[in-house]
Each structure stands twice: as structure tokens, then as C-alpha cells.
Amino acid sequence: MCIEHTGDGATPATELRQPFQVVLVGLEEHLATELAWALRECAAAEVRIIPCEGAEEWLAEWSHGPLSPADAIFCAASASFYRRILGARHRRSTPVIVVSPYEDHAGWLEALEAGAHDYCAPPFEKRQIGWILAGLRAIAEAAPVAHGSLAGR
């Protein structure tokens, strides 16, 4: 079960040529809701939420199915879960941002060392999310044009 959220065209915190397509996967409902709001405020107008109970099914489909149209994946801070997402990226260029309900610096380091692009925790401030999105844009501009990614936008 997926809940689709579409932004309202708010002025972006980062100057993106097109809105990001973001997947929030395996996050607790309150975290997903807060983060979706912050992303929409920063020009990530297309936010797809995969709740905890659908996370394993989504991961199986994403790992073996066609390329995801997502420009970024924000996932739960469960080490076993995000390591499986990162492992499935072997043929994808989709950045993964690990989201935790806690400001656990040891968890941040573990996620980054495992290959996550970034790590964030609430409160999700517009400025913080803007920095993350700006970093994603810089990666996309440096990468060759690829289908289903920010590159070339």
C-alpha cells in the first residue's frame, strides 16, 4: 500500500530544474509525514510513502524490477534494512538517505560508512532538507545522464 503525496508548487529551497521524485520507505508514520512535508517545502513535489508493513515487498520489487523513477530514497535507520537497499544499488545510481527518529551520531557514521549518501533526523527543518537536496543535485549534475535519475534535468 502506497500513499502518494503531491506538492503544492511551493518555492523551492534549492533551484531544481524539475521536482525530485522521492521514496520514503519503512519510516514510522509520524516521521514519514513530517519528512514528506519538509521535502515538499523544498521542491521535492513528488513524494511516495511506503509504510513499514510494505517496506520488504517494495525492497524486493525495487531490487529485482525495472529501474525506479526515484531520484532519492529516504529509508529507515534499521542497519539490516538500509544495508540491503545499499546492496541492491549495484546497478542503480539512486542516492540513499538514512532517516532516524534519534540524533544518534554512531548510527550516522555506520550508515555513511555503509554507503549511504546522507543521514537525517527530526526535526526536519527546511534548511537541513535543502542542504540534502542541494547535495543530491550536485551528484546528479556530476553524473552522466541516466534514465530515472536527476542527471540531465
C-alpha positions, 0 to 999 in steps of 0.5 A: 500500500502506497500513499502518494503525496503531491506538492503544492508548487511551493518555492523551492529551497534549492533551484531544481530544474524539475521536482525530485521524485522521492521514496520514503520507505519503512519510516514510522508514520509520524516521521514519514509525514513530517519528512514528506512535508519538509521535502515538499517545502523544498521542491521535492513535489513528488513524494511516495510513502511506503509504510513499514508493513510494505517496506520488504515487498517494495525492497524486493520489487525495487531490487529485482524490477525495472529501474525506479523513477526515484531520484532519492530514497529516504529509508529507515535507520534499521542497519539490516534494512538500509544495508540491503537497499545499499546492496541492491544499488549495484546497478542503480545510481539512486542516492540513499538517505538514512532517516532516524527518529534519534540524533544518534551520531554512531548510527550516522557514521555506520550508515555513511560508512555503509554507503549511504549518501546522507543521514537525517533526523527530526526535526526536519527543518527546511534548511537541513532538507535543502542542504540534502537536496542541494547535495543530491543535485550536485551528484546528479549534475556530476553524473552522466545522464541516466534514465530515472535519475536527476542527471540531465534535468 
